Amino acid sequence: MGTLLSHLPAKAAESLGEPAYWCATETCPVAYFDLLERTVAAAEAHALYWPKDPAGPLCCCHGLTVDDVDADLADPVPTRVRAVVQQAGRPDAACGTMSPDGRPCVARVQRYYMRQKQKR
């Protein structure tokens, strides 16, 4: 429930039953849903990550943006990406509440990095 309360108004979070799930489909307008098919729209949520929120960071926990990753691709060493991966692995990382899906951003950051690298 802590993750929900970090990203939804209390009333919206309380409208969902336990367990509630994050919709990871990038183009879906739903942020969270439950087993009874109740939903909360991404437009009602806040502090979501890119691309669910096109203006949001790629990593909500550490503020890494797609522009940061693109800059790393232009540099010989991906220092920004590596720093976030290291920070997310620390025991004191707040990914459980800062990230809307309750998980570290490492896989999402690496996936974006590799997709962009292949495009170049």
CYANA upper distance limits for C-alpha pairs under 8 A (distance plus 0.5 A):
  1 MET  CA      5 LEU  CA      6.71
  1 MET  CA     13 ALA  CA      8.24
  2 GLY  CA      6 SER  CA      6.69
  2 GLY  CA     97 THR  CA      6.56
  3 THR  CA      7 HIS  CA      7.12
  3 THR  CA     96 GLY  CA      6.91
  3 THR  CA     97 THR  CA      4.82
  3 THR  CA     98 MET  CA      7.56
  3 THR  CA     99 SER  CA      7.97
  3 THR  CA    100 PRO  CA      6.86
  3 THR  CA    101 ASP  CA      8.06
  3 THR  CA    102 GLY  CA      6.62
  4 LEU  CA      8 LEU  CA      6.22
  4 LEU  CA     13 ALA  CA      6.27
  4 LEU  CA     97 THR  CA      8.37
  4 LEU  CA    100 PRO  CA      7.86
  5 LEU  CA      9 PRO  CA      7.11
  5 LEU  CA     10 ALA  CA      6.58
  5 LEU  CA     13 ALA  CA      6.67
  6 SER  CA     97 THR  CA      6.67
  6 SER  CA     98 MET  CA      7.39
  6 SER  CA    100 PRO  CA      8.37
  7 HIS  CA     45 ALA  CA      5.96
  7 HIS  CA     46 HIS  CA      5.60
  7 HIS  CA     47 ALA  CA      6.52
  7 HIS  CA     48 LEU  CA      7.76
  7 HIS  CA    100 PRO  CA      6.95
  8 LEU  CA     12 ALA  CA      6.57
  8 LEU  CA     13 ALA  CA      6.27
  8 LEU  CA     44 GLU  CA      7.36
  8 LEU  CA     45 ALA  CA      5.34
  8 LEU  CA     46 HIS  CA      6.90
  9 PRO  CA     13 ALA  CA      6.82
  9 PRO  CA     44 GLU  CA      8.29
  9 PRO  CA     45 ALA  CA      7.81
 10 ALA  CA     14 GLU  CA      6.58
 11 LYS  CA     15 SER  CA      6.79
 12 ALA  CA     16 LEU  CA      7.67
 12 ALA  CA     40 VAL  CA      7.17
 12 ALA  CA     44 GLU  CA      8.49
 15 SER  CA     38 ARG  CA      8.20
 16 LEU  CA     20 ALA  CA      6.88
 16 LEU  CA     33 PHE  CA      7.38
 16 LEU  CA     34 ASP  CA      6.49
 16 LEU  CA     38 ARG  CA      6.81
 16 LEU  CA     39 THR  CA      7.69
 17 GLY  CA     34 ASP  CA      6.40
 17 GLY  CA     35 LEU  CA      7.99
 17 GLY  CA     36 LEU  CA      8.15
 18 GLU  CA     34 ASP  CA      7.50
 19 PRO  CA     34 ASP  CA      6.82
 19 PRO  CA     35 LEU  CA      7.92
 20 ALA  CA     32 TYR  CA      7.08
 20 ALA  CA     33 PHE  CA      6.13
 20 ALA  CA     34 ASP  CA      5.05
 20 ALA  CA     35 LEU  CA      7.89
 21 TYR  CA     32 TYR  CA      5.90
 21 TYR  CA     33 PHE  CA      5.86
 21 TYR  CA     34 ASP  CA      6.52
 21 TYR  CA    101 ASP  CA      8.24
 22 TRP  CA     31 ALA  CA      6.37
 22 TRP  CA     32 TYR  CA      5.11
 22 TRP  CA     33 PHE  CA      7.17
 22 TRP  CA    100 PRO  CA      7.59
 22 TRP  CA    101 ASP  CA      5.90
 23 CYS  CA     28 CYS  CA      7.88
 23 CYS  CA     30 VAL  CA      6.86
 23 CYS  CA     31 ALA  CA      5.91
 23 CYS  CA     32 TYR  CA      6.23
 23 CYS  CA     33 PHE  CA      7.70
 24 ALA  CA     28 CYS  CA      8.45
 24 ALA  CA     31 ALA  CA      8.37
 24 ALA  CA    101 ASP  CA      8.33
 26 GLU  CA     51 PRO  CA      6.45
 26 GLU  CA     52 LYS  CA      5.89
 27 THR  CA     51 PRO  CA      8.38
 27 THR  CA     52 LYS  CA      7.32
 28 CYS  CA     52 LYS  CA      8.27
 29 PRO  CA     41 ALA  CA      6.24
 29 PRO  CA     42 ALA  CA      6.05
 29 PRO  CA     43 ALA  CA      7.98
 29 PRO  CA     52 LYS  CA      8.44
 30 VAL  CA     39 THR  CA      7.00
 30 VAL  CA     40 VAL  CA      6.43
 30 VAL  CA     41 ALA  CA      4.75
 30 VAL  CA     42 ALA  CA      5.64
 31 ALA  CA     39 THR  CA      7.97
 31 ALA  CA     40 VAL  CA      6.31
 31 ALA  CA     41 ALA  CA      5.70
 31 ALA  CA     42 ALA  CA      4.86
 31 ALA  CA     45 ALA  CA      7.56
 32 TYR  CA     39 THR  CA      6.18
 32 TYR  CA     40 VAL  CA      5.78
 32 TYR  CA     41 ALA  CA      7.53
 32 TYR  CA     42 ALA  CA      8.20
 33 PHE  CA     37 GLU  CA      6.66
 33 PHE  CA     38 ARG  CA      5.99
 33 PHE  CA     39 THR  CA      4.76
 33 PHE  CA     40 VAL  CA      6.88
 34 ASP  CA     38 ARG  CA      6.10
 34 ASP  CA     39 THR  CA      7.25
 40 VAL  CA     44 GLU  CA      7.21
 40 VAL  CA     45 ALA  CA      8.17
 41 ALA  CA     45 ALA  CA      7.39
 42 ALA  CA     46 HIS  CA      8.25
 42 ALA  CA     48 LEU  CA      8.47
 42 ALA  CA     52 LYS  CA      7.77
 42 ALA  CA     53 ASP  CA      8.34
 47 ALA  CA     56 GLY  CA      7.47
 47 ALA  CA     60 CYS  CA      7.53
 47 ALA  CA    100 PRO  CA      8.03
 48 LEU  CA     52 LYS  CA      7.01
 48 LEU  CA     53 ASP  CA      6.16
 48 LEU  CA     56 GLY  CA      6.59
 48 LEU  CA     57 PRO  CA      8.22
 48 LEU  CA     60 CYS  CA      7.65
 48 LEU  CA     99 SER  CA      7.90
 48 LEU  CA    100 PRO  CA      6.50
 49 TYR  CA     53 ASP  CA      6.14
 49 TYR  CA     54 PRO  CA      8.29
 49 TYR  CA     56 GLY  CA      5.41
 49 TYR  CA     57 PRO  CA      5.69
 49 TYR  CA     58 LEU  CA      5.80
 49 TYR  CA     59 CYS  CA      6.91
 49 TYR  CA     60 CYS  CA      6.54
 49 TYR  CA     99 SER  CA      8.04
 49 TYR  CA    100 PRO  CA      7.89
 50 TRP  CA     54 PRO  CA      5.71
 50 TRP  CA     55 ALA  CA      7.20
 50 TRP  CA     56 GLY  CA      5.41
 50 TRP  CA     57 PRO  CA      6.00
 50 TRP  CA     58 LEU  CA      5.49
 50 TRP  CA     66 VAL  CA      8.39
 51 PRO  CA     55 ALA  CA      8.28
 51 PRO  CA     56 GLY  CA      7.72
 51 PRO  CA     58 LEU  CA      8.14
 52 LYS  CA     56 GLY  CA      8.35
 56 GLY  CA     60 CYS  CA      8.29
 56 GLY  CA     65 THR  CA      7.97
 57 PRO  CA     63 GLY  CA      6.25
 57 PRO  CA     64 LEU  CA      6.24
 57 PRO  CA     65 THR  CA      4.91
 57 PRO  CA     66 VAL  CA      7.38
 58 LEU  CA     63 GLY  CA      7.79
 58 LEU  CA     64 LEU  CA      6.17
 58 LEU  CA     65 THR  CA      5.36
 58 LEU  CA     66 VAL  CA      6.40
 58 LEU  CA    105 CYS  CA      8.08
 58 LEU  CA    108 ARG  CA      7.98
 58 LEU  CA    109 VAL  CA      7.11
 59 CYS  CA     63 GLY  CA      5.92
 59 CYS  CA     64 LEU  CA      5.55
 59 CYS  CA     65 THR  CA      7.19
 59 CYS  CA     99 SER  CA      7.90
 59 CYS  CA    105 CYS  CA      6.01
 59 CYS  CA    109 VAL  CA      7.68
 60 CYS  CA     64 LEU  CA      7.76
 60 CYS  CA     98 MET  CA      6.47
 60 CYS  CA     99 SER  CA      5.99
 60 CYS  CA    105 CYS  CA      8.29
 61 CYS  CA     88 ALA  CA      8.40
 61 CYS  CA     93 ALA  CA      8.19
 61 CYS  CA     94 ALA  CA      7.02
 61 CYS  CA     95 CYS  CA      6.28
 61 CYS  CA     98 MET  CA      5.78
 61 CYS  CA     99 SER  CA      6.65
 61 CYS  CA    104 PRO  CA      8.39
 61 CYS  CA    105 CYS  CA      8.24
 62 HIS  CA     84 VAL  CA      7.09
 62 HIS  CA     87 GLN  CA      8.36
 64 LEU  CA     68 ASP  CA      6.65
 64 LEU  CA     69 VAL  CA      8.01
 64 LEU  CA     80 ARG  CA      8.10
 64 LEU  CA     81 VAL  CA      8.32
 64 LEU  CA     84 VAL  CA      7.83
 65 THR  CA     69 VAL  CA      7.06
 66 VAL  CA     70 ASP  CA      6.59
 67 ASP  CA     71 ALA  CA      6.58
 68 ASP  CA     72 ASP  CA      6.74
 68 ASP  CA     80 ARG  CA      7.32
 69 VAL  CA     73 LEU  CA      6.82
 69 VAL  CA     78 PRO  CA      8.24
 69 VAL  CA     80 ARG  CA      7.56
 69 VAL  CA     81 VAL  CA      6.99
 69 VAL  CA    113 TYR  CA      6.91
 70 ASP  CA     74 ALA  CA      7.13
 70 ASP  CA    113 TYR  CA      8.24
 70 ASP  CA    116 GLN  CA      8.04
 71 ALA  CA     75 ASP  CA      7.00
 72 ASP  CA     76 PRO  CA      8.09
 72 ASP  CA     77 VAL  CA      7.28
 72 ASP  CA     78 PRO  CA      5.06
 72 ASP  CA     79 THR  CA      7.17
 72 ASP  CA     80 ARG  CA      7.01
 72 ASP  CA     81 VAL  CA      7.69
 73 LEU  CA     77 VAL  CA      8.38
 73 LEU  CA     78 PRO  CA      7.02
 73 LEU  CA    113 TYR  CA      8.18
 73 LEU  CA    116 GLN  CA      8.48
 73 LEU  CA    117 LYS  CA      7.31
 78 PRO  CA     82 ARG  CA      6.68
 79 THR  CA     83 ALA  CA      6.55
 80 ARG  CA     84 VAL  CA      6.88
 81 VAL  CA     85 VAL  CA      6.75
 81 VAL  CA    109 VAL  CA      7.79
 81 VAL  CA    110 GLN  CA      8.42
 82 ARG  CA     86 GLN  CA      6.72
 83 ALA  CA     87 GLN  CA      6.62
 84 VAL  CA     88 ALA  CA      6.48
 84 VAL  CA    106 VAL  CA      8.08
 85 VAL  CA     89 GLY  CA      6.95
 85 VAL  CA    105 CYS  CA      8.43
 85 VAL  CA    106 VAL  CA      6.08
 86 GLN  CA     90 ARG  CA      7.38
 87 GLN  CA     93 ALA  CA      7.25
 88 ALA  CA     93 ALA  CA      6.10
 88 ALA  CA     95 CYS  CA      7.73
 88 ALA  CA    104 PRO  CA      6.44
 88 ALA  CA    105 CYS  CA      7.72
 88 ALA  CA    106 VAL  CA      7.44
 89 GLY  CA     93 ALA  CA      7.51
 89 GLY  CA    104 PRO  CA      8.49
 94 ALA  CA     98 MET  CA      6.35
 95 CYS  CA     99 SER  CA      5.68
 95 CYS  CA    102 GLY  CA      6.43
 95 CYS  CA    103 ARG  CA      6.11
 95 CYS  CA    104 PRO  CA      5.58
 95 CYS  CA    105 CYS  CA      8.14
 96 GLY  CA    101 ASP  CA      8.26
 96 GLY  CA    102 GLY  CA      4.60
 96 GLY  CA    103 ARG  CA      6.19
 96 GLY  CA    104 PRO  CA      7.84
 97 THR  CA    102 GLY  CA      6.28
 98 MET  CA    102 GLY  CA      7.65
 99 SER  CA    103 ARG  CA      6.68
 99 SER  CA    104 PRO  CA      7.41
 99 SER  CA    105 CYS  CA      7.90
105 CYS  CA    109 VAL  CA      6.47
106 VAL  CA    110 GLN  CA      6.54
107 ALA  CA    111 ARG  CA      6.43
108 ARG  CA    112 TYR  CA      6.68
109 VAL  CA    113 TYR  CA      6.57
110 GLN  CA    114 MET  CA      6.58
111 ARG  CA    115 ARG  CA      6.64
112 TYR  CA    116 GLN  CA      6.62
113 TYR  CA    117 LYS  CA      6.53
114 MET  CA    118 GLN  CA      6.61
115 ARG  CA    119 LYS  CA      6.90
116 GLN  CA    120 ARG  CA      7.09
